[in-house]
Amino acid sequence: IFFGKNNPYFRVNNIAPLAVDQKDYKITFGLYKYDPEFSNDQFILSISKDGNAWIDVEYAVEMVEHKFSIATAEFTLTAGVEALYIKFEAKVDSTFRIDDLKFSIGNGGQTIDLDSVEAPEPAETITIAEALAVGQGNTINGAIEGIVISNMDLNNLTSKKGMYVQDETGALQFYLAENHTFAFGTKVRIDLTTATLGEYNGAVQISGLALDKIEVISTGNAVE
């Protein structure tokens, strides 16, 4: 898995634990960095029991230049869980790759209380005009609500990752991280916290946004 630009991350969602009362776990993965300078705060491993509230996990790795190096994390949960989520997040653009991810029973390690962390507060709602006002190349801080005005059924975009959304103040073009199925007339809430306002071929665009940043509010809305 290659981690590109704009706060890239990779998540493994809703893993059923090997046993509900199991508390000792181990995560190993191959980690590659394109230059030899490395610190653990450049590449974050974290876990969650619900996909909303995350705790960072310590891992050990001895980086070898131009080779994959084995990273290992062992941790002990204070209580068993019904599900686990794992997230890898790169803090440096276009630098990291991982492979050979393995999740297994461990021998005990860092103590983690998943009940001690609260999910972050929802992003403040802003208008599309306010999002545009931050200027290209700058980070947006907030969430927008708007209507999808692109039409997948008419195939009027060159990619199924493309989407146009408008509110009463303006409109935004998106090139999402994955193909999507948001239909014409769908009202959505889009969390743009940490997203960068960019451009493509002269058009203002937000690129690489993950689908889990988009919440469907309603469908079948009239489009003006």
C-alpha positions in Angstrom: 0.0 0.0 0.0 1.5 3.3 -1.0 0.6 6.5 1.0 0.3 9.5 -1.2 -0.6 13.1 -0.4 -3.2 15.1 1.6 -3.1 13.2 5.0 -3.3 9.6 3.5 -4.4 6.8 5.7 -5.4 3.1 5.4 -8.0 1.5 7.7 -8.9 -2.1 8.5 -12.5 -1.9 9.8 -14.5 -4.1 12.2 -12.2 -7.0 12.9 -13.8 -9.7 15.0 -11.4 -10.5 17.8 -10.2 -14.0 18.1 -12.1 -14.2 21.4 -14.2 -11.7 23.2 -12.1 -11.9 26.4 -8.8 -11.8 24.4 -6.7 -8.8 25.5 -3.1 -9.4 24.3 -2.6 -8.6 20.6 0.3 -8.2 18.1 0.5 -6.2 14.9 3.4 -6.6 12.5 3.8 -5.0 9.0 6.5 -4.2 6.6 7.4 -0.5 6.4 9.3 1.2 3.6 10.4 4.9 3.5 12.0 6.5 0.5 14.6 8.4 2.5 16.6 7.1 5.6 15.5 9.9 8.0 12.7 8.4 10.1 10.8 9.0 13.4 7.7 7.2 14.6 5.6 10.5 14.6 5.9 10.5 10.8 3.8 7.3 10.5 1.1 6.6 13.0 -0.4 3.3 14.0 -3.6 3.6 16.0 -6.6 1.4 17.1 -10.2 1.9 17.9 -13.2 -0.2 19.1 -15.7 1.8 17.0 -13.8 3.6 14.2 -14.4 7.0 15.8 -12.2 7.3 18.9 -8.6 6.3 18.3 -5.5 5.6 20.5 -2.0 5.6 19.1 -0.1 2.3 19.4 3.7 2.2 20.0 5.7 0.1 17.5 9.3 -0.8 17.2 11.1 -0.8 13.8 14.7 -0.5 12.7 14.6 1.1 9.3 16.9 -0.2 6.6 17.5 2.1 3.7 15.8 1.1 0.4 14.3 -2.1 2.0 11.1 -3.0 3.8 11.7 -3.2 7.5 9.5 -5.2 10.0 7.6 -3.1 12.4 6.1 -4.7 15.5 3.5 -3.5 18.0 2.4 -5.5 21.0 -0.4 -4.2 23.3 -2.7 -5.3 26.1 -6.3 -4.1 26.2 -7.7 -3.3 29.6 -11.0 -5.0 28.6 -12.1 -7.3 25.8 -13.9 -5.8 22.8 -16.4 -7.0 20.2 -14.5 -5.4 17.4 -11.2 -3.7 16.6 -10.2 -1.1 14.0 -6.7 -0.5 12.8 -5.5 2.7 11.1 -2.1 3.6 9.5 -1.6 7.3 8.9 1.2 9.0 7.1 2.2 12.5 8.2 4.7 13.0 5.3 3.5 13.1 1.7 4.3 10.4 -0.8 7.0 8.7 1.4 5.7 5.5 2.9 4.7 2.0 1.8 3.5 -0.9 3.9 3.0 -4.6 3.2 2.4 -8.0 4.9 0.1 -6.7 7.6 -0.5 -9.4 10.3 -2.8 -9.2 13.3 -2.5 -11.9 15.9 -2.4 -12.9 19.5 0.4 -11.2 21.4 2.5 -11.7 24.5 1.5 -8.5 26.3 2.8 -4.9 25.9 1.6 -1.3 26.0 -1.5 -1.1 28.1 -4.4 0.5 26.1 -7.8 1.5 27.6 -10.1 2.0 24.6 -12.8 3.3 26.9 -10.7 6.2 28.0 -10.8 8.1 24.8 -13.8 10.0 23.4 -14.7 10.5 19.8 -13.8 13.9 18.4 -16.5 16.6 18.3 -18.3 16.9 14.9 -16.7 19.4 12.6 -18.3 22.9 12.5 -20.7 23.3 9.6 -19.5 26.0 7.1 -20.8 27.1 3.7 -19.1 26.1 0.4 -18.3 29.8 -0.1 -16.5 29.8 3.3 -14.6 26.6 2.2 -13.6 28.3 -1.1 -12.5 31.5 0.8 -9.5 29.7 2.4 -7.8 29.8 -1.0 -6.0 27.2 -3.1 -3.3 25.3 -1.3 -4.7 25.9 2.1 -6.4 23.6 4.6 -10.1 23.7 5.2 -11.5 23.4 8.8 -15.1 22.4 8.8 -17.9 20.4 7.1 -20.2 21.4 4.3 -23.7 20.3 3.5 -24.9 20.3 -0.1 -26.7 18.6 -2.9 -24.9 16.3 -5.4 -25.5 17.9 -8.9 -23.4 15.5 -10.9 -25.3 12.6 -12.5 -23.6 9.2 -12.6 -26.6 7.7 -14.6 -25.9 10.2 -17.4 -22.1 9.4 -17.1 -21.4 13.2 -17.3 -18.1 12.9 -15.5 -14.9 11.2 -16.8 -14.4 9.2 -13.6 -16.7 7.5 -11.0 -14.5 9.2 -8.4 -15.7 12.6 -9.6 -18.6 14.5 -7.9 -20.0 18.0 -7.8 -21.8 19.4 -4.8 -23.5 22.7 -4.3 -25.3 24.7 -1.6 -26.9 28.1 -1.7 -23.5 29.8 -1.7 -21.5 28.0 -4.3 -20.2 24.6 -5.5 -17.2 22.3 -5.2 -15.7 19.7 -7.5 -14.4 16.5 -5.8 -12.1 13.7 -7.0 -12.6 11.1 -4.3 -10.3 8.4 -3.1 -12.6 5.7 -4.5 -15.5 5.2 -6.9 -18.7 6.4 -5.3 -22.5 5.9 -5.7 -23.8 9.2 -4.6 -26.8 9.9 -6.9 -28.0 13.1 -8.4 -30.1 15.0 -5.8 -28.5 13.4 -2.8 -27.9 15.7 0.1 -24.6 15.0 1.8 -22.5 16.3 4.7 -18.8 16.2 3.9 -16.2 16.6 6.6 -13.4 18.6 5.1 -11.3 18.9 8.2 -7.6 18.8 7.1 -8.7 18.6 3.4 -6.7 20.9 1.1 -8.3 23.2 -1.5 -6.6 22.4 -4.7 -7.1 22.6 -8.4 -7.2 20.4 -11.5 -6.9 21.8 -15.0 -7.7 25.2 -13.7 -10.8 24.1 -11.8 -11.0 24.3 -8.0 -11.0 20.7 -6.7 -10.6 18.7 -3.5 -8.8 15.5 -4.3 -8.3 12.2 -2.5 -11.1 12.5 0.1 -12.1 9.2 1.7 -15.7 8.0 1.3 -16.1 7.7 5.1 -15.9 11.5 5.3 -19.2 11.7 3.5 -22.6 11.2 5.2 -25.9 10.9 3.3 -28.6 13.1 4.8 -31.4 12.5 2.3 -32.0 11.5 -1.3 -34.2 12.6 -4.2 -33.9 16.3 -3.5 -34.8 18.8 -6.2 -31.8 20.4 -7.9 -31.8 24.0 -9.0 
